[in-house]
Amino acid sequence: MNVFASYLKKLRISKRVTLREFCDKNKFDPGNYSRLERGIYAPPKEDLVEKYALALGLQPGSSDWIQLFDLAAASRGEFPKDLLDDYKLVEKLPALFRTLRGSAVPADKLEALAEEIRRT
């Protein structure tokens, strides 16, 4: 199971609704949605992730909303589109990649690096 699938399932379960109930209420195909939650299907593109997010009651721009979209992109092997639209940030990504390839970076150092990239 991929991290997107796990998170999507966690969000649904936190609403205390079965997969079947969730799909019936929102007119989603339960078989396809089940495959998505189990990680059999790759995370969908943004338009469908948005439908799922709204059905789960997530508020656009909330931390859960952003997390869901970021995990979908990462699980597809992509960067979130909003980050790729930031030329200054994209310009600094190769330095991040070199750092990550060089050695394991502790979580606190990685967060500090991410914050530094955000500030520039």
N, C-alpha and C positions, 0 to 999 in steps of 0.2 A: 504494500500500500504506500502511495506517495504522501508527502506532507499536506498537499492540497486536499486529497481525499480524506485524510484523517481530520483535518480542520473543518471541512464541509460537514462531515458526519457529526463532529462535536457540536457544531452550531445548531444543527437540526435537533439533536438529542437534548440540548440545553433548552429548547422550546417545548420539550416534553410531548413530542408528536412522533408517531410512527412514520416510517418511510411511506407507507401506503396512504396514510391520512394527509401527509404533506403533499404528496404528488396529486392525490385526488383534489385537494383544495386549490392547488395552483396549476392544475392541468398539465403536469409533467408526466412523461412516460415513466412508470415506476421501474421497469426493467432497465432502462437507460440510466436513470438516476441512481439505481442500486449499483450498476457497473461503475459509475462515476465515483460513488462513495467508497467502493472497494478498490479503487485504483486500477480497474481493468481498462477503463477509458481514460485517455489523457484529458487534462483540464481543458475546457472549451475556451474559445476566444472571449474577449471582453463583453460582447453583447449578451451572451448567454450567462456568463458569470454575473453580470448585472441583474438579470432576471432572477437568478437564484438568490443573490444578495438581498434584493427587494422582498422576495418571498419569505426570506428568513427574518425580515424585519430590521435589516441593518440600515443605518442611516448613512447616506452618501457622505464620504469624508471622515467617517468615524474610524477609530483604530481597527475595529473588526472588519470594516469595509476594505480599508487599505490592506490589511493583513491577507484577506481572502484574495484580492486581486494580485498582490505581490507573490503569494504562494502559487497561484495559477500560472503566472508568468514564469516563475522560477522552475516549476515542475514541467513546463513546456520547454525549458532550456532557453528562455528569453529574459530580457530585462524589461521591467515595467516601462510602458511607453512614455509616461510622464517624465521619467528619469532620462530616457534617451533623447527627449526633446530639449534637455538642458545641455547646451553645447559645452559650457565650462565644466560641468560634471563629467561628461563623456570624455573630455580631453584628459581628465585625471584618472580614468579607470585603468589604463595600462599600468600605472604605478601601483595601484591596488593589486592588480593581478600578479605583477612581479613579486610583490611583498608576500602574497598568499602562497605563491609557488615556492618561495625561498625557504619557508619554514612555517611550522604551525604558529598561528598568531593567537595569543590568549584573547578571550572574549572582550575583556576590558580594553585592551589595546586596539582591537578591531573596532569597537564602538567609538573610541577616541579618534581613530582614523576616519571613520564615517562622519563624525561630527566635524572634523577639520575639512573634509571634502564639502560638506554642506555649507560651511561658512565661506568658502571661496567661490 
